[in-house]
């Protein structure tokens, strides 16, 4: 009898757990999901540290020679070239490399040195941990700063798209009638144009680069998938007993939509939010790679790949490798995390 009572108490305790607690317990049993969560959390920690200026704050500083190769031991001070070397020496180096002496190479180097805030007594490293770009900037610091830009763009645009998709889907699915017809027509207009062509066309029309512009472009065009799923969930939930009970006690339409139905469909929005973060990170990379993304004073993975396409012709592969590796790891971890969240929040799909 005591064993039956203990079993009943354990079952009652398990039944008293909420939806999110049960989902978290299911998620903790997924080892791949946990590892992906750790990787994504590490990326967000890097983004936070970069945003506060703790790391990669001097990414634009020219600390190495042009196209400094990657070195396993970091900057090699013994082989560093003095930043204040004589213009004649720079001209001789240019002559040795190309066979034709550049008579103004020294002056150009001095001007670049002054714009970068480098004093004549400073030295530039001959090698950097992950190499340098054309101007001698550290590729590792650029990748870290680019992570901040790309992740913030993807997250902010996904939040905007999720908000619009949830709001439009709730209105269409709950009210039906002419409201549903209007939002369906609006949805059809956006989905009738290929997504990549749509964002490129809007970016070309706006003709204004910047992080805020990219967020608006992606957020205002990426809500359609979330709208379709949320609309279907609201159509399913609005006829259930708990919503009818809320109607009987006098709850308003807004309260029934957002206080009663929305918590029961929030898992759909959460999964779609994580999916759209990955989608918008890749979209920002495409936009910046094509020259429609962030401004020239901002670094992102897309702008790094845009620079790397010219460097690759010269055999300088390290900026391409750094941006590609940083993006590939995050996108893979986010995709696996999304699958784990979907399995944890809706175990019926297993």
Secondary structure as the mmCIF struct_conf table of DSSP 4:
data_model
#
loop_
_struct_conf.conf_type_id
_struct_conf.id
_struct_conf.beg_label_comp_id
_struct_conf.beg_label_asym_id
_struct_conf.beg_label_seq_id
_struct_conf.end_label_comp_id
_struct_conf.end_label_asym_id
_struct_conf.end_label_seq_id
HELX_RH_AL_P HELX_RH_AL_P1 UNK A 2 UNK A 15
TURN_TY1_P TURN_TY1_P1 UNK A 16 UNK A 16
BEND BEND1 UNK A 17 UNK A 17
HELX_RH_AL_P HELX_RH_AL_P2 UNK A 19 UNK A 28
TURN_TY1_P TURN_TY1_P2 UNK A 29 UNK A 29
HELX_RH_AL_P HELX_RH_AL_P3 UNK A 31 UNK A 51
TURN_TY1_P TURN_TY1_P3 UNK A 52 UNK A 53
BEND BEND2 UNK A 54 UNK A 56
TURN_TY1_P TURN_TY1_P4 UNK A 57 UNK A 60
BEND BEND3 UNK A 61 UNK A 61
STRN STRN1 UNK A 62 UNK A 62
STRN STRN2 UNK A 64 UNK A 70
TURN_TY1_P TURN_TY1_P5 UNK A 72 UNK A 73
HELX_RH_3T_P HELX_RH_3T_P1 UNK A 77 UNK A 79
HELX_LH_PP_P HELX_LH_PP_P1 UNK A 80 UNK A 80
STRN STRN3 UNK A 81 UNK A 82
TURN_TY1_P TURN_TY1_P6 UNK A 83 UNK A 84
HELX_RH_AL_P HELX_RH_AL_P4 UNK A 87 UNK A 98
BEND BEND4 UNK A 99 UNK A 100
TURN_TY1_P TURN_TY1_P7 UNK A 103 UNK A 104
HELX_RH_AL_P HELX_RH_AL_P5 UNK A 105 UNK A 115
TURN_TY1_P TURN_TY1_P8 UNK A 116 UNK A 117
TURN_TY1_P TURN_TY1_P9 UNK A 120 UNK A 121
STRN STRN4 UNK A 123 UNK A 128
TURN_TY1_P TURN_TY1_P10 UNK A 129 UNK A 130
STRN STRN5 UNK A 132 UNK A 132
TURN_TY1_P TURN_TY1_P11 UNK A 134 UNK A 135
STRN STRN6 UNK A 137 UNK A 138
HELX_RH_AL_P HELX_RH_AL_P6 UNK A 139 UNK A 175
HELX_RH_AL_P HELX_RH_AL_P7 UNK A 177 UNK A 191
TURN_TY1_P TURN_TY1_P12 UNK A 192 UNK A 192
BEND BEND5 UNK A 193 UNK A 193
HELX_RH_AL_P HELX_RH_AL_P8 UNK A 195 UNK A 206
BEND BEND6 UNK A 210 UNK A 210
HELX_RH_AL_P HELX_RH_AL_P9 UNK A 211 UNK A 221
BEND BEND7 UNK A 222 UNK A 222
HELX_RH_AL_P HELX_RH_AL_P10 UNK A 224 UNK A 237
TURN_TY1_P TURN_TY1_P13 UNK A 238 UNK A 239
BEND BEND8 UNK A 240 UNK A 240
HELX_RH_AL_P HELX_RH_AL_P11 UNK A 241 UNK A 248
TURN_TY1_P TURN_TY1_P14 UNK A 249 UNK A 250
HELX_RH_AL_P HELX_RH_AL_P12 UNK A 253 UNK A 255
HELX_RH_PI_P HELX_RH_PI_P1 UNK A 256 UNK A 261
HELX_RH_AL_P HELX_RH_AL_P13 UNK A 262 UNK A 289
TURN_TY1_P TURN_TY1_P15 UNK A 290 UNK A 291
BEND BEND9 UNK A 293 UNK A 294
TURN_TY1_P TURN_TY1_P16 UNK A 296 UNK A 297
HELX_RH_AL_P HELX_RH_AL_P14 UNK A 301 UNK A 313
TURN_TY1_P TURN_TY1_P17 UNK A 314 UNK A 315
HELX_RH_AL_P HELX_RH_AL_P15 UNK A 318 UNK A 345
HELX_RH_3T_P HELX_RH_3T_P2 UNK A 347 UNK A 349
#
